[in-house]
Amino acid sequence: MEAIKIMEKKDKINWDYDEEADVLYISMGSPKPSMSADIGDGVVVRYDEKKNEVTGLTLTGLKSRLLKNIENKS
């Protein structure tokens, strides 16, 4: 299996949070068209198949999961 490059470059990390949808989008460098793989637990990895590198992450339900975790520890 060929290795996948994860954050090898020192590119700027861009992010955007959609509060209404409760989704955090993280991109390594400028957002670009990429393939996606749902790896579970509300995490989608975006990657460039040609370069075999991760281009970003999408985290769904972030705020709701964080609040639930905080409430469970109280």
CHARMM-style PDB file with segment names, atoms N, HN, CA, C and O in Angstrom:
ATOM      1  N   MET     1       0.846  -1.183   0.000  1.00  0.00      PROA
ATOM      2  CA  MET     1       0.000   0.000   0.000  1.00  0.00      PROA
ATOM      3  C   MET     1       0.890   1.244   0.000  1.00  0.00      PROA
ATOM      4  O   MET     1       1.827   1.358   0.791  1.00  0.00      PROA
ATOM      5  N   GLU     2       0.581   2.152  -0.887  1.00  0.00      PROA
ATOM      6  HN  GLU     2      -0.180   2.059  -1.529  1.00  0.00      PROA
ATOM      7  CA  GLU     2       1.356   3.388  -1.002  1.00  0.00      PROA
ATOM      8  C   GLU     2       1.007   4.342   0.137  1.00  0.00      PROA
ATOM      9  O   GLU     2      -0.152   4.441   0.540  1.00  0.00      PROA
ATOM     10  N   ALA     3       2.005   5.036   0.644  1.00  0.00      PROA
ATOM     11  HN  ALA     3       2.947   4.955   0.316  1.00  0.00      PROA
ATOM     12  CA  ALA     3       1.790   5.980   1.748  1.00  0.00      PROA
ATOM     13  C   ALA     3       0.989   7.190   1.282  1.00  0.00      PROA
ATOM     14  O   ALA     3       1.100   7.628   0.137  1.00  0.00      PROA
ATOM     15  N   ILE     4       0.188   7.711   2.186  1.00  0.00      PROA
ATOM     16  HN  ILE     4       0.097   7.355   3.116  1.00  0.00      PROA
ATOM     17  CA  ILE     4      -0.585   8.925   1.928  1.00  0.00      PROA
ATOM     18  C   ILE     4       0.093  10.071   2.656  1.00  0.00      PROA
ATOM     19  O   ILE     4       0.418   9.961   3.838  1.00  0.00      PROA
ATOM     20  N   LYS     5       0.305  11.167   1.947  1.00  0.00      PROA
ATOM     21  HN  LYS     5       0.041  11.256   0.987  1.00  0.00      PROA
ATOM     22  CA  LYS     5       0.944  12.334   2.549  1.00  0.00      PROA
ATOM     23  C   LYS     5      -0.078  13.099   3.386  1.00  0.00      PROA
ATOM     24  O   LYS     5      -1.153  13.449   2.899  1.00  0.00      PROA
ATOM     25  N   ILE     6       0.262  13.353   4.637  1.00  0.00      PROA
ATOM     26  HN  ILE     6       1.135  13.069   5.032  1.00  0.00      PROA
ATOM     27  CA  ILE     6      -0.622  14.098   5.525  1.00  0.00      PROA
ATOM     28  C   ILE     6       0.149  15.288   6.075  1.00  0.00      PROA
ATOM     29  O   ILE     6       1.066  15.124   6.880  1.00  0.00      PROA
ATOM     30  N   MET     7      -0.218  16.461   5.647  1.00  0.00      PROA
ATOM     31  HN  MET     7      -0.963  16.593   4.994  1.00  0.00      PROA
ATOM     32  CA  MET     7       0.362  17.710   6.137  1.00  0.00      PROA
ATOM     33  C   MET     7       1.884  17.741   6.055  1.00  0.00      PROA
ATOM     34  O   MET     7       2.544  18.191   6.991  1.00  0.00      PROA
ATOM     35  N   GLU     8       2.445  17.268   4.947  1.00  0.00      PROA
ATOM     36  HN  GLU     8       1.908  16.903   4.186  1.00  0.00      PROA
ATOM     37  CA  GLU     8       3.886  17.338   4.758  1.00  0.00      PROA
ATOM     38  C   GLU     8       4.336  18.750   4.425  1.00  0.00      PROA
ATOM     39  O   GLU     8       5.442  19.158   4.779  1.00  0.00      PROA
ATOM     40  N   LYS     9       3.480  19.487   3.747  1.00  0.00      PROA
ATOM     41  HN  LYS     9       2.582  19.156   3.459  1.00  0.00      PROA
ATOM     42  CA  LYS     9       3.813  20.856   3.368  1.00  0.00      PROA
ATOM     43  C   LYS     9       3.492  21.803   4.506  1.00  0.00      PROA
ATOM     44  O   LYS     9       2.682  21.487   5.377  1.00  0.00      PROA
ATOM     45  N   LYS    10       4.110  22.932   4.497  1.00  0.00      PROA
ATOM     46  HN  LYS    10       4.768  23.188   3.789  1.00  0.00      PROA
ATOM     47  CA  LYS    10       3.874  23.949   5.520  1.00  0.00      PROA
ATOM     48  C   LYS    10       2.822  24.954   5.049  1.00  0.00      PROA
ATOM     49  O   LYS    10       2.845  26.123   5.436  1.00  0.00      PROA
ATOM     50  N   ASP    11       1.898  24.477   4.207  1.00  0.00      PROA
ATOM     51  HN  ASP    11       1.879  23.527   3.893  1.00  0.00      PROA
ATOM     52  CA  ASP    11       0.838  25.360   3.700  1.00  0.00      PROA
ATOM     53  C   ASP    11       0.010  25.945   4.830  1.00  0.00      PROA
ATOM     54  O   ASP    11      -0.098  25.387   5.922  1.00  0.00      PROA
ATOM     55  N   LYS    12      -0.552  27.060   4.525  1.00  0.00      PROA
ATOM     56  HN  LYS    12      -0.465  27.513   3.638  1.00  0.00      PROA
ATOM     57  CA  LYS    12      -1.483  27.688   5.448  1.00  0.00      PROA
ATOM     58  C   LYS    12      -2.714  26.790   5.593  1.00  0.00      PROA
ATOM     59  O   LYS    12      -3.188  26.203   4.621  1.00  0.00      PROA
ATOM     60  N   ILE    13      -3.213  26.697   6.803  1.00  0.00      PROA
ATOM     61  HN  ILE    13      -2.828  27.173   7.594  1.00  0.00      PROA
ATOM     62  CA  ILE    13      -4.431  25.926   7.036  1.00  0.00      PROA
ATOM     63  C   ILE    13      -5.598  26.897   7.077  1.00  0.00      PROA
ATOM     64  O   ILE    13      -5.599  27.853   7.852  1.00  0.00      PROA
ATOM     65  N   ASN    14      -6.589  26.642   6.235  1.00  0.00      PROA
ATOM     66  HN  ASN    14      -6.588  25.865   5.605  1.00  0.00      PROA
ATOM     67  CA  ASN    14      -7.795  27.459   6.171  1.00  0.00      PROA
ATOM     68  C   ASN    14      -8.933  26.688   6.807  1.00  0.00      PROA
ATOM     69  O   ASN    14      -8.995  25.462   6.711  1.00  0.00      PROA
ATOM     70  N   TRP    15      -9.835  27.410   7.459  1.00  0.00      PROA
ATOM     71  HN  TRP    15      -9.785  28.406   7.536  1.00  0.00      PROA
ATOM     72  CA  TRP    15     -10.988  26.738   8.052  1.00  0.00      PROA
ATOM     73  C   TRP    15     -12.210  27.638   7.965  1.00  0.00      PROA
ATOM     74  O   TRP    15     -12.105  28.861   7.867  1.00  0.00      PROA
ATOM     75  N   ASP    16     -13.363  27.002   8.004  1.00  0.00      PROA
ATOM     76  HN  ASP    16     -13.448  26.009   8.084  1.00  0.00      PROA
ATOM     77  CA  ASP    16     -14.638  27.709   7.988  1.00  0.00      PROA
ATOM     78  C   ASP    16     -15.618  26.873   8.795  1.00  0.00      PROA
ATOM     79  O   ASP    16     -15.710  25.659   8.611  1.00  0.00      PROA
ATOM     80  N   TYR    17     -16.347  27.524   9.685  1.00  0.00      PROA
ATOM     81  HN  TYR    17     -16.272  28.510   9.835  1.00  0.00      PROA
ATOM     82  CA  TYR    17     -17.339  26.821  10.491  1.00  0.00      PROA
ATOM     83  C   TYR    17     -18.729  27.296  10.091  1.00  0.00      PROA
ATOM     84  O   TYR    17     -19.007  28.495  10.120  1.00  0.00      PROA
ATOM     85  N   ASP    18     -19.600  26.370   9.719  1.00  0.00      PROA
ATOM     86  HN  ASP    18     -19.374  25.396   9.695  1.00  0.00      PROA
ATOM     87  CA  ASP    18     -20.987  26.661   9.382  1.00  0.00      PROA
ATOM     88  C   ASP    18     -21.812  26.327  10.625  1.00  0.00      PROA
ATOM     89  O   ASP    18     -22.126  25.165  10.883  1.00  0.00      PROA
ATOM     90  N   GLU    19     -22.159  27.372  11.396  1.00  0.00      PROA
ATOM     91  HN  GLU    19     -21.904  28.316  11.187  1.00  0.00      PROA
ATOM     92  CA  GLU    19     -22.853  27.156  12.669  1.00  0.00      PROA
ATOM     93  C   GLU    19     -24.234  26.546  12.474  1.00  0.00      PROA
ATOM     94  O   GLU    19     -24.654  25.690  13.252  1.00  0.00      PROA
ATOM     95  N   GLU    20     -24.937  26.983  11.439  1.00  0.00      PROA
ATOM     96  HN  GLU    20     -24.595  27.679  10.807  1.00  0.00      PROA
ATOM     97  CA  GLU    20     -26.285  26.451  11.199  1.00  0.00      PROA
ATOM     98  C   GLU    20     -26.246  24.943  10.924  1.00  0.00      PROA
ATOM     99  O   GLU    20     -27.084  24.199  11.434  1.00  0.00      PROA
ATOM    100  N   ALA    21     -25.291  24.499  10.131  1.00  0.00      PROA
ATOM    101  HN  ALA    21     -24.611  25.104   9.716  1.00  0.00      PROA
ATOM    102  CA  ALA    21     -25.166  23.074   9.807  1.00  0.00      PROA
ATOM    103  C   ALA    21     -24.304  22.328  10.825  1.00  0.00      PROA
ATOM    104  O   ALA    21     -24.280  21.098  10.825  1.00  0.00      PROA
ATOM    105  N   ASP    22     -23.594  23.058  11.697  1.00  0.00      PROA
ATOM    106  HN  ASP    22     -23.614  24.058  11.698  1.00  0.00      PROA
ATOM    107  CA  ASP    22     -22.674  22.493  12.687  1.00  0.00      PROA
ATOM    108  C   ASP    22     -21.607  21.634  12.002  1.00  0.00      PROA
ATOM    109  O   ASP    22     -21.416  20.461  12.322  1.00  0.00      PROA
ATOM    110  N   VAL    23     -20.918  22.273  11.042  1.00  0.00      PROA
ATOM    111  HN  VAL    23     -21.073  23.226  10.783  1.00  0.00      PROA
ATOM    112  CA  VAL    23     -19.882  21.597  10.268  1.00  0.00      PROA
ATOM    113  C   VAL    23     -18.632  22.477  10.227  1.00  0.00      PROA
ATOM    114  O   VAL    23     -18.712  23.673   9.946  1.00  0.00      PROA
ATOM    115  N   LEU    24     -17.477  21.873  10.510  1.00  0.00      PROA
ATOM    116  HN  LEU    24     -17.411  20.901  10.738  1.00  0.00      PROA
ATOM    117  CA  LEU    24     -16.193  22.558  10.425  1.00  0.00      PROA
ATOM    118  C   LEU    24     -15.452  22.014   9.207  1.00  0.00      PROA
ATOM    119  O   LEU    24     -15.252  20.808   9.067  1.00  0.00      PROA
ATOM    120  N   TYR    25     -15.048  22.936   8.327  1.00  0.00      PROA
ATOM    121  HN  TYR    25     -15.211  23.916   8.440  1.00  0.00      PROA
ATOM    122  CA  TYR    25     -14.291  22.586   7.129  1.00  0.00      PROA
ATOM    123  C   TYR    25     -12.847  23.036   7.332  1.00  0.00      PROA
ATOM    124  O   TYR    25     -12.607  24.205   7.634  1.00  0.00      PROA
ATOM    125  N   ILE    26     -11.897  22.144   7.174  1.00  0.00      PROA
ATOM    126  HN  ILE    26     -12.093  21.194   6.929  1.00  0.00      PROA
ATOM    127  CA  ILE    26     -10.475  22.464   7.306  1.00  0.00      PROA
ATOM    128  C   ILE    26      -9.809  22.099   5.982  1.00  0.00      PROA
ATOM    129  O   ILE    26      -9.988  20.995   5.468  1.00  0.00      PROA
ATOM    130  N   SER    27      -9.029  23.056   5.431  1.00  0.00      PROA
ATOM    131  HN  SER    27      -8.884  23.953   5.849  1.00  0.00      PROA
ATOM    132  CA  SER    27      -8.311  22.808   4.180  1.00  0.00      PROA
ATOM    133  C   SER    27      -6.836  23.080   4.365  1.00  0.00      PROA
ATOM    134  O   SER    27      -6.453  24.067   4.992  1.00  0.00      PROA
ATOM    135  N   MET    28      -6.004  22.204   3.819  1.00  0.00      PROA
ATOM    136  HN  MET    28      -6.315  21.401   3.309  1.00  0.00      PROA
ATOM    137  CA  MET    28      -4.572  22.419   3.806  1.00  0.00      PROA
ATOM    138  C   MET    28      -4.275  23.255   2.563  1.00  0.00      PROA
ATOM    139  O   MET    28      -4.368  22.757   1.440  1.00  0.00      PROA
ATOM    140  N   GLY    29      -3.920  24.518   2.761  1.00  0.00      PROA
ATOM    141  HN  GLY    29      -3.844  24.923   3.673  1.00  0.00      PROA
ATOM    142  CA  GLY    29      -3.771  25.428   1.631  1.00  0.00      PROA
ATOM    143  C   GLY    29      -5.143  25.893   1.189  1.00  0.00      PROA
ATOM    144  O   GLY    29      -6.111  25.787   1.942  1.00  0.00      PROA
ATOM    145  N   SER    30      -5.232  26.403  -0.017  1.00  0.00      PROA
ATOM    146  HN  SER    30      -4.445  26.489  -0.629  1.00  0.00      PROA
ATOM    147  CA  SER    30      -6.516  26.864  -0.547  1.00  0.00      PROA
ATOM    148  C   SER    30      -7.401  25.664  -0.849  1.00  0.00      PROA
ATOM    149  O   SER    30      -6.916  24.638  -1.327  1.00  0.00      PROA
ATOM    150  N   PRO    31      -8.710  25.784  -0.570  1.00  0.00      PROA
ATOM    151  CA  PRO    31      -9.610  24.670  -0.900  1.00  0.00      PROA
ATOM    152  C   PRO    31      -9.527  24.350  -2.396  1.00  0.00      PROA
ATOM    153  O   PRO    31      -9.447  25.255  -3.226  1.00  0.00      PROA
ATOM    154  N   LYS    32      -9.547  23.057  -2.732  1.00  0.00      PROA
ATOM    155  HN  LYS    32      -9.613  22.321  -2.057  1.00  0.00      PROA
ATOM    156  CA  LYS    32      -9.488  22.632  -4.129  1.00  0.00      PROA
ATOM    157  C   LYS    32     -10.325  21.375  -4.312  1.00  0.00      PROA
ATOM    158  O   LYS    32     -10.583  20.651  -3.350  1.00  0.00      PROA
ATOM    159  N   PRO    33     -10.749  21.114  -5.541  1.00  0.00      PROA
ATOM    160  CA  PRO    33     -11.542  19.903  -5.778  1.00  0.00      PROA
ATOM    161  C   PRO    33     -10.778  18.661  -5.325  1.00  0.00      PROA
ATOM    162  O   PRO    33      -9.593  18.509  -5.619  1.00  0.00      PROA
ATOM    163  N   SER    34     -11.465  17.780  -4.612  1.00  0.00      PROA
ATOM    164  HN  SER    34     -12.428  17.903  -4.373  1.00  0.00      PROA
ATOM    165  CA  SER    34     -10.830  16.590  -4.054  1.00  0.00      PROA
ATOM    166  C   SER    34     -11.831  15.453  -3.947  1.00  0.00      PROA
ATOM    167  O   SER    34     -13.042  15.663  -4.006  1.00  0.00      PROA
ATOM    168  N   MET    35     -11.312  14.256  -3.789  1.00  0.00      PROA
ATOM    169  HN  MET    35     -10.328  14.084  -3.741  1.00  0.00      PROA
ATOM    170  CA  MET    35     -12.141  13.090  -3.505  1.00  0.00      PROA
ATOM    171  C   MET    35     -12.409  13.088  -2.007  1.00  0.00      PROA
ATOM    172  O   MET    35     -11.669  13.704  -1.240  1.00  0.00      PROA
ATOM    173  N   SER    36     -13.461  12.400  -1.590  1.00  0.00      PROA
ATOM    174  HN  SER    36     -14.063  11.900  -2.213  1.00  0.00      PROA
ATOM    175  CA  SER    36     -13.812  12.344  -0.168  1.00  0.00      PROA
ATOM    176  C   SER    36     -13.963  10.904   0.296  1.00  0.00      PROA
ATOM    177  O   SER    36     -14.378  10.022  -0.456  1.00  0.00      PROA
ATOM    178  N   ALA    37     -13.608  10.694   1.567  1.00  0.00      PROA
ATOM    179  HN  ALA    37     -13.271  11.410   2.178  1.00  0.00      PROA
ATOM    180  CA  ALA    37     -13.797   9.381   2.186  1.00  0.00      PROA
ATOM    181  C   ALA    37     -14.347   9.606   3.585  1.00  0.00      PROA
ATOM    182  O   ALA    37     -13.710  10.249   4.419  1.00  0.00      PROA
ATOM    183  N   ASP    38     -15.542   9.066   3.835  1.00  0.00      PROA
ATOM    184  HN  ASP    38     -16.059   8.544   3.157  1.00  0.00      PROA
ATOM    185  CA  ASP    38     -16.151   9.149   5.163  1.00  0.00      PROA
ATOM    186  C   ASP    38     -15.486   8.087   6.027  1.00  0.00      PROA
ATOM    187  O   ASP    38     -15.641   6.891   5.778  1.00  0.00      PROA
ATOM    188  N   ILE    39     -14.737   8.527   7.051  1.00  0.00      PROA
ATOM    189  HN  ILE    39     -14.611   9.498   7.254  1.00  0.00      PROA
ATOM    190  CA  ILE    39     -14.026   7.557   7.896  1.00  0.00      PROA
ATOM    191  C   ILE    39     -14.754   7.312   9.212  1.00  0.00      PROA
ATOM    192  O   ILE    39     -14.207   6.681  10.117  1.00  0.00      PROA
ATOM    193  N   GLY    40     -15.981   7.806   9.322  1.00  0.00      PROA
ATOM    194  HN  GLY    40     -16.425   8.318   8.587  1.00  0.00      PROA
ATOM    195  CA  GLY    40     -16.797   7.541  10.498  1.00  0.00      PROA
ATOM    196  C   GLY    40     -16.699   8.619  11.553  1.00  0.00      PROA
ATOM    197  O   GLY    40     -15.842   9.500  11.486  1.00  0.00      PROA
ATOM    198  N   ASP    41     -17.591   8.539  12.531  1.00  0.00      PROA
ATOM    199  HN  ASP    41     -18.287   7.823  12.585  1.00  0.00      PROA
ATOM    200  CA  ASP    41     -17.650   9.486  13.643  1.00  0.00      PROA
ATOM    201  C   ASP    41     -17.734  10.938  13.187  1.00  0.00      PROA
ATOM    202  O   ASP    41     -17.203  11.830  13.848  1.00  0.00      PROA
ATOM    203  N   GLY    42     -18.393  11.174  12.067  1.00  0.00      PROA
ATOM    204  HN  GLY    42     -18.824  10.449  11.529  1.00  0.00      PROA
ATOM    205  CA  GLY    42     -18.589  12.543  11.595  1.00  0.00      PROA
ATOM    206  C   GLY    42     -17.362  13.164  10.957  1.00  0.00      PROA
ATOM    207  O   GLY    42     -17.277  14.387  10.846  1.00  0.00      PROA
ATOM    208  N   VAL    43     -16.400  12.334  10.531  1.00  0.00      PROA
ATOM    209  HN  VAL    43     -16.470  11.340  10.621  1.00  0.00      PROA
ATOM    210  CA  VAL    43     -15.172  12.852   9.913  1.00  0.00      PROA
ATOM    211  C   VAL    43     -15.109  12.403   8.451  1.00  0.00      PROA
ATOM    212  O   VAL    43     -15.210  11.216   8.141  1.00  0.00      PROA
ATOM    213  N   VAL    44     -14.939  13.380   7.570  1.00  0.00      PROA
ATOM    214  HN  VAL    44     -14.856  14.345   7.822  1.00  0.00      PROA
ATOM    215  CA  VAL    44     -14.749  13.107   6.148  1.00  0.00      PROA
ATOM    216  C   VAL    44     -13.371  13.637   5.771  1.00  0.00      PROA
ATOM    217  O   VAL    44     -13.064  14.804   6.011  1.00  0.00      PROA
ATOM    218  N   VAL    45     -12.544  12.783   5.185  1.00  0.00      PROA
ATOM    219  HN  VAL    45     -12.793  11.834   4.990  1.00  0.00      PROA
ATOM    220  CA  VAL    45     -11.212  13.179   4.737  1.00  0.00      PROA
ATOM    221  C   VAL    45     -11.305  13.503   3.250  1.00  0.00      PROA
ATOM    222  O   VAL    45     -11.857  12.728   2.468  1.00  0.00      PROA
ATOM    223  N   ARG    46     -10.758  14.656   2.868  1.00  0.00      PROA
ATOM    224  HN  ARG    46     -10.309  15.285   3.502  1.00  0.00      PROA
ATOM    225  CA  ARG    46     -10.685  15.027   1.458  1.00  0.00      PROA
ATOM    226  C   ARG    46      -9.236  14.833   1.007  1.00  0.00      PROA
ATOM    227  O   ARG    46      -8.300  15.183   1.724  1.00  0.00      PROA
ATOM    228  N   TYR    47      -9.066  14.265  -0.200  1.00  0.00      PROA
ATOM    229  HN  TYR    47      -9.827  13.981  -0.782  1.00  0.00      PROA
ATOM    230  CA  TYR    47      -7.716  13.969  -0.661  1.00  0.00      PROA
ATOM    231  C   TYR    47      -7.592  14.093  -2.175  1.00  0.00      PROA
ATOM    232  O   TYR    47      -8.567  13.956  -2.913  1.00  0.00      PROA
ATOM    233  N   ASP    48      -6.368  14.355  -2.611  1.00  0.00      PROA
ATOM    234  HN  ASP    48      -5.576  14.465  -2.011  1.00  0.00      PROA
ATOM    235  CA  ASP    48      -6.025  14.454  -4.024  1.00  0.00      PROA
ATOM    236  C   ASP    48      -5.487  13.085  -4.438  1.00  0.00      PROA
ATOM    237  O   ASP    48      -4.421  12.665  -3.990  1.00  0.00      PROA
ATOM    238  N   GLU    49      -6.236  12.397  -5.296  1.00  0.00      PROA
ATOM    239  HN  GLU    49      -7.102  12.739  -5.660  1.00  0.00      PROA
ATOM    240  CA  GLU    49      -5.838  11.050  -5.713  1.00  0.00      PROA
ATOM    241  C   GLU    49      -4.532  11.040  -6.506  1.00  0.00      PROA
ATOM    242  O   GLU    49      -3.720  10.127  -6.356  1.00  0.00      PROA
ATOM    243  N   LYS    50      -4.332  12.048  -7.344  1.00  0.00      PROA
ATOM    244  HN  LYS    50      -4.992  12.790  -7.465  1.00  0.00      PROA
ATOM    245  CA  LYS    50      -3.127  12.085  -8.179  1.00  0.00      PROA
ATOM    246  C   LYS    50      -1.870  12.301  -7.347  1.00  0.00      PROA
ATOM    247  O   LYS    50      -0.846  11.662  -7.591  1.00  0.00      PROA
ATOM    248  N   LYS    51      -1.940  13.192  -6.371  1.00  0.00      PROA
ATOM    249  HN  LYS    51      -2.771  13.711  -6.173  1.00  0.00      PROA
ATOM    250  CA  LYS    51      -0.781  13.487  -5.527  1.00  0.00      PROA
ATOM    251  C   LYS    51      -0.727  12.581  -4.299  1.00  0.00      PROA
ATOM    252  O   LYS    51       0.267  12.557  -3.574  1.00  0.00      PROA
ATOM    253  N   ASN    52      -1.817  11.834  -4.076  1.00  0.00      PROA
ATOM    254  HN  ASN    52      -2.625  11.855  -4.665  1.00  0.00      PROA
ATOM    255  CA  ASN    52      -1.922  10.924  -2.930  1.00  0.00      PROA
ATOM    256  C   ASN    52      -1.676  11.655  -1.608  1.00  0.00      PROA
ATOM    257  O   ASN    52      -0.903  11.211  -0.761  1.00  0.00      PROA
ATOM    258  N   GLU    53      -2.369  12.802  -1.463  1.00  0.00      PROA
ATOM    259  HN  GLU    53      -2.997  13.163  -2.152  1.00  0.00      PROA
ATOM    260  CA  GLU    53      -2.201  13.583  -0.243  1.00  0.00      PROA
ATOM    261  C   GLU    53      -3.534  14.121   0.263  1.00  0.00      PROA
ATOM    262  O   GLU    53      -4.450  14.389  -0.515  1.00  0.00      PROA
ATOM    263  N   VAL    54      -3.620  14.272   1.567  1.00  0.00      PROA
ATOM    264  HN  VAL    54      -2.876  14.054   2.198  1.00  0.00      PROA
ATOM    265  CA  VAL    54      -4.818  14.817   2.197  1.00  0.00      PROA
ATOM    266  C   VAL    54      -4.879  16.313   1.918  1.00  0.00      PROA
ATOM    267  O   VAL    54      -3.890  17.026   2.084  1.00  0.00      PROA
ATOM    268  N   THR    55      -6.056  16.784   1.491  1.00  0.00      PROA
ATOM    269  HN  THR    55      -6.860  16.205   1.357  1.00  0.00      PROA
ATOM    270  CA  THR    55      -6.231  18.208   1.203  1.00  0.00      PROA
ATOM    271  C   THR    55      -7.115  18.889   2.240  1.00  0.00      PROA
ATOM    272  O   THR    55      -7.164  20.117   2.308  1.00  0.00      PROA
ATOM    273  N   GLY    56      -7.821  18.086   3.055  1.00  0.00      PROA
ATOM    274  HN  GLY    56      -7.781  17.088   3.000  1.00  0.00      PROA
ATOM    275  CA  GLY    56      -8.662  18.700   4.071  1.00  0.00      PROA
ATOM    276  C   GLY    56      -9.489  17.694   4.848  1.00  0.00      PROA
ATOM    277  O   GLY    56      -9.470  16.491   4.585  1.00  0.00      PROA
ATOM    278  N   LEU    57     -10.212  18.233   5.812  1.00  0.00      PROA
ATOM    279  HN  LEU    57     -10.226  19.210   6.025  1.00  0.00      PROA
ATOM    280  CA  LEU    57     -11.102  17.441   6.659  1.00  0.00      PROA
ATOM    281  C   LEU    57     -12.422  18.169   6.795  1.00  0.00      PROA
ATOM    282  O   LEU    57     -12.465  19.399   6.780  1.00  0.00      PROA
ATOM    283  N   THR    58     -13.486  17.423   6.926  1.00  0.00      PROA
ATOM    284  HN  THR    58     -13.452  16.424   6.939  1.00  0.00      PROA
ATOM    285  CA  THR    58     -14.804  17.971   7.235  1.00  0.00      PROA
ATOM    286  C   THR    58     -15.270  17.271   8.503  1.00  0.00      PROA
ATOM    287  O   THR    58     -15.320  16.042   8.554  1.00  0.00      PROA
ATOM    288  N   LEU    59     -15.611  18.047   9.524  1.00  0.00      PROA
ATOM    289  HN  LEU    59     -15.571  19.045   9.483  1.00  0.00      PROA
ATOM    290  CA  LEU    59     -16.068  17.491  10.800  1.00  0.00      PROA
ATOM    291  C   LEU    59     -17.526  17.891  10.998  1.00  0.00      PROA
ATOM    292  O   LEU    59     -17.836  19.075  11.129  1.00  0.00      PROA
ATOM    293  N   THR    60     -18.420  16.901  11.019  1.00  0.00      PROA
ATOM    294  HN  THR    60     -18.168  15.939  10.913  1.00  0.00      PROA
ATOM    295  CA  THR    60     -19.846  17.185  11.165  1.00  0.00      PROA
ATOM    296  C   THR    60     -20.291  16.998  12.606  1.00  0.00      PROA
ATOM    297  O   THR    60     -19.763  16.152  13.327  1.00  0.00      PROA
ATOM    298  N   GLY    61     -21.267  17.797  13.016  1.00  0.00      PROA
ATOM    299  HN  GLY    61     -21.696  18.485  12.430  1.00  0.00      PROA
ATOM    300  CA  GLY    61     -21.811  17.697  14.366  1.00  0.00      PROA
ATOM    301  C   GLY    61     -20.814  18.068  15.443  1.00  0.00      PROA
ATOM    302  O   GLY    61     -20.915  17.581  16.569  1.00  0.00      PROA
ATOM    303  N   LEU    62     -19.860  18.913  15.127  1.00  0.00      PROA
ATOM    304  HN  LEU    62     -19.777  19.309  14.212  1.00  0.00      PROA
ATOM    305  CA  LEU    62     -18.771  19.229  16.045  1.00  0.00      PROA
ATOM    306  C   LEU    62     -19.263  19.885  17.336  1.00  0.00      PROA
ATOM    307  O   LEU    62     -18.921  19.434  18.429  1.00  0.00      PROA
ATOM    308  N   LYS    63     -20.052  20.931  17.216  1.00  0.00      PROA
ATOM    309  HN  LYS    63     -20.330  21.297  16.328  1.00  0.00      PROA
ATOM    310  CA  LYS    63     -20.518  21.654  18.408  1.00  0.00      PROA
ATOM    311  C   LYS    63     -21.404  20.760  19.273  1.00  0.00      PROA
ATOM    312  O   LYS    63     -21.255  20.728  20.495  1.00  0.00      PROA
ATOM    313  N   SER    64     -22.316  20.041  18.645  1.00  0.00      PROA
ATOM    314  HN  SER    64     -22.437  20.067  17.653  1.00  0.00      PROA
ATOM    315  CA  SER    64     -23.229  19.188  19.425  1.00  0.00      PROA
ATOM    316  C   SER    64     -22.465  18.084  20.148  1.00  0.00      PROA
ATOM    317  O   SER    64     -22.791  17.763  21.291  1.00  0.00      PROA
ATOM    318  N   ARG    65     -21.451  17.493  19.505  1.00  0.00      PROA
ATOM    319  HN  ARG    65     -21.186  17.753  18.576  1.00  0.00      PROA
ATOM    320  CA  ARG    65     -20.658  16.453  20.168  1.00  0.00      PROA
ATOM    321  C   ARG    65     -19.805  17.035  21.289  1.00  0.00      PROA
ATOM    322  O   ARG    65     -19.638  16.407  22.334  1.00  0.00      PROA
ATOM    323  N   LEU    66     -19.268  18.227  21.075  1.00  0.00      PROA
ATOM    324  HN  LEU    66     -19.404  18.737  20.226  1.00  0.00      PROA
ATOM    325  CA  LEU    66     -18.464  18.884  22.103  1.00  0.00      PROA
ATOM    326  C   LEU    66     -19.312  19.203  23.329  1.00  0.00      PROA
ATOM    327  O   LEU    66     -18.902  18.932  24.458  1.00  0.00      PROA
ATOM    328  N   LEU    67     -20.490  19.777  23.111  1.00  0.00      PROA
ATOM    329  HN  LEU    67     -20.822  19.997  22.194  1.00  0.00      PROA
ATOM    330  CA  LEU    67     -21.381  20.115  24.239  1.00  0.00      PROA
ATOM    331  C   LEU    67     -21.808  18.857  24.972  1.00  0.00      PROA
ATOM    332  O   LEU    67     -21.864  18.850  26.201  1.00  0.00      PROA
ATOM    333  N   LYS    68     -22.110  17.792  24.241  1.00  0.00      PROA
ATOM    334  HN  LYS    68     -22.065  17.798  23.243  1.00  0.00      PROA
ATOM    335  CA  LYS    68     -22.516  16.540  24.890  1.00  0.00      PROA
ATOM    336  C   LYS    68     -21.379  15.994  25.748  1.00  0.00      PROA
ATOM    337  O   LYS    68     -21.620  15.515  26.856  1.00  0.00      PROA
ATOM    338  N   ASN    69     -20.153  16.058  25.256  1.00  0.00      PROA
ATOM    339  HN  ASN    69     -19.957  16.447  24.355  1.00  0.00      PROA
ATOM    340  CA  ASN    69     -18.995  15.582  25.991  1.00  0.00      PROA
ATOM    341  C   ASN    69     -18.772  16.409  27.247  1.00  0.00      PROA
ATOM    342  O   ASN    69     -18.454  15.856  28.299  1.00  0.00      PROA
ATOM    343  N   ILE    70     -18.933  17.720  27.155  1.00  0.00      PROA
ATOM    344  HN  ILE    70     -19.192  18.169  26.300  1.00  0.00      PROA
ATOM    345  CA  ILE    70     -18.771  18.604  28.313  1.00  0.00      PROA
ATOM    346  C   ILE    70     -19.833  18.309  29.365  1.00  0.00      PROA
ATOM    347  O   ILE    70     -19.534  18.256  30.558  1.00  0.00      PROA
ATOM    348  N   GLU    71     -21.075  18.118  28.922  1.00  0.00      PROA
ATOM    349  HN  GLU    71     -21.318  18.161  27.953  1.00  0.00      PROA
ATOM    350  CA  GLU    71     -22.174  17.821  29.852  1.00  0.00      PROA
ATOM    351  C   GLU    71     -21.956  16.492  30.563  1.00  0.00      PROA
ATOM    352  O   GLU    71     -22.280  16.366  31.744  1.00  0.00      PROA
ATOM    353  N   ASN    72     -21.415  15.504  29.865  1.00  0.00      PROA
ATOM    354  HN  ASN    72     -21.152  15.606  28.906  1.00  0.00      PROA
ATOM    355  CA  ASN    72     -21.181  14.187  30.465  1.00  0.00      PROA
ATOM    356  C   ASN    72     -20.084  14.230  31.526  1.00  0.00      PROA
ATOM    357  O   ASN    72     -20.058  13.378  32.414  1.00  0.00      PROA
ATOM    358  N   LYS    73     -19.191  15.190  31.451  1.00  0.00      PROA
ATOM    359  HN  LYS    73     -19.212  15.882  30.730  1.00  0.00      PROA
ATOM    360  CA  LYS    73     -18.097  15.297  32.418  1.00  0.00      PROA
ATOM    361  C   LYS    73     -18.487  16.160  33.617  1.00  0.00      PROA
ATOM    362  O   LYS    73     -17.753  16.227  34.604  1.00  0.00      PROA
ATOM    363  N   SER    74     -19.634  16.816  33.529  1.00  0.00      PROA
ATOM    364  HN  SER    74     -20.229  16.762  32.728  1.00  0.00      PROA
ATOM    365  CA  SER    74     -20.069  17.681  34.650  1.00  0.00      PROA
ATOM    366  C   SER    74     -20.716  16.886  35.750  1.00  0.00      PROA
ATOM    367  OT1 SER    74     -21.136  17.454  36.758  1.00  0.00      PROA
TER     368      SER     74
END
